[in-house]
Amino acid sequence: MVREDRPGVKQLVGYAVPAAGAELDTEELRRWAGDRLPDYMVPRPIIALDTLPLTTNGKVDQKALPAQRRSSSVSSSAPAAGTA
C-alpha cells in the first residue's frame, strides 16, 4: 500500500500477518518478494501485524493500518504470510 505519512513523501509499505504460531522475518520476506517482483514493487518497510484491521464489510481498513515504525523487522524463519 502507498502511504504518505509525511507530506509529499509517498512510500510503498507492506503489511504481513504471520501464520499461527510462526514468527515473521521481514528481511526474508522482502528478499522473497524481491526475487519475484521488480525492485520498485518491493515495499521497503514491511510491518508485521497480529491481524489486519477490517471494516464492517470485511475489507482491510486501510485507514487503521499503522504507520511505519523505525524498526519493522522481527526475526523468524518462514516468509509464509500475505501482504496487503
C-alpha positions as CSV (number, residue, x, y, z in Angstrom):
1,M,0.0,0.0,0.0
2,V,1.2,3.5,-0.8
3,R,1.4,5.7,2.4
4,E,2.1,9.4,2.7
5,D,2.9,9.7,6.4
6,R,5.0,12.9,5.7
7,P,3.6,15.5,3.3
8,G,5.0,14.9,-0.2
9,V,6.8,11.7,0.7
10,K,5.0,8.6,-0.7
11,Q,6.3,5.2,0.2
12,L,5.2,1.6,-0.6
13,V,4.6,-0.2,2.7
14,G,3.9,-3.9,3.1
15,Y,1.8,-5.4,5.9
16,A,2.1,-9.1,6.8
17,V,0.4,-11.4,9.3
18,P,2.4,-14.5,10.1
19,A,0.9,-17.9,10.1
20,A,-0.4,-19.1,13.5
21,G,2.5,-20.0,15.8
22,A,5.1,-18.6,13.4
23,E,7.3,-15.6,13.7
24,L,7.9,-13.3,10.7
25,D,11.3,-12.4,9.3
26,T,10.6,-9.2,7.4
27,E,14.0,-9.1,5.8
28,E,13.5,-12.7,4.4
29,L,10.0,-11.7,3.2
30,R,11.5,-8.7,1.4
31,R,14.1,-10.9,-0.2
32,W,11.5,-13.4,-1.2
33,A,9.4,-10.6,-2.8
34,G,12.5,-9.1,-4.5
35,D,13.2,-12.4,-6.2
36,R,9.7,-12.3,-7.8
37,L,8.9,-8.7,-8.3
38,P,10.6,-5.7,-9.9
39,D,12.5,-3.6,-7.4
40,Y,10.0,-0.7,-7.5
41,M,7.2,-3.1,-6.4
42,V,9.0,-4.4,-3.3
43,P,8.0,-2.5,-0.2
44,R,10.9,-1.2,1.9
45,P,9.2,-1.3,5.2
46,I,7.2,-4.5,5.9
47,I,5.2,-4.2,9.1
48,A,4.2,-7.4,11.0
49,L,0.7,-7.4,12.4
50,D,-1.2,-9.8,14.6
51,T,-4.3,-9.3,12.4
52,L,-5.3,-7.0,9.6
53,P,-7.8,-4.4,10.7
54,L,-11.1,-4.9,8.9
55,T,-14.1,-2.7,8.1
56,T,-17.6,-3.8,9.0
57,N,-17.8,-5.1,5.4
58,G,-14.8,-7.4,6.0
59,K,-12.4,-5.4,3.8
60,V,-9.0,-4.3,5.0
61,D,-9.4,-0.9,6.8
62,Q,-6.5,1.0,5.2
63,K,-7.0,4.0,7.5
64,A,-6.5,1.8,10.6
65,L,-3.2,0.3,9.3
66,P,-0.3,1.6,11.4
67,A,2.4,3.9,10.1
68,Q,5.9,2.7,9.6
69,R,7.9,2.0,12.8
70,R,11.6,2.7,13.0
71,S,12.4,-1.0,13.3
72,S,9.9,-3.2,11.5
73,S,12.0,-6.4,11.5
74,V,11.2,-9.4,13.6
75,S,13.4,-12.4,13.4
76,S,11.9,-15.7,12.3
77,S,12.1,-18.5,9.8
78,A,9.1,-18.5,7.4
79,P,8.0,-15.9,4.9
80,A,4.7,-17.7,4.5
81,A,2.5,-14.7,5.1
82,G,0.3,-12.5,3.0
83,T,0.9,-8.8,2.4
84,A,-1.6,-6.1,1.8
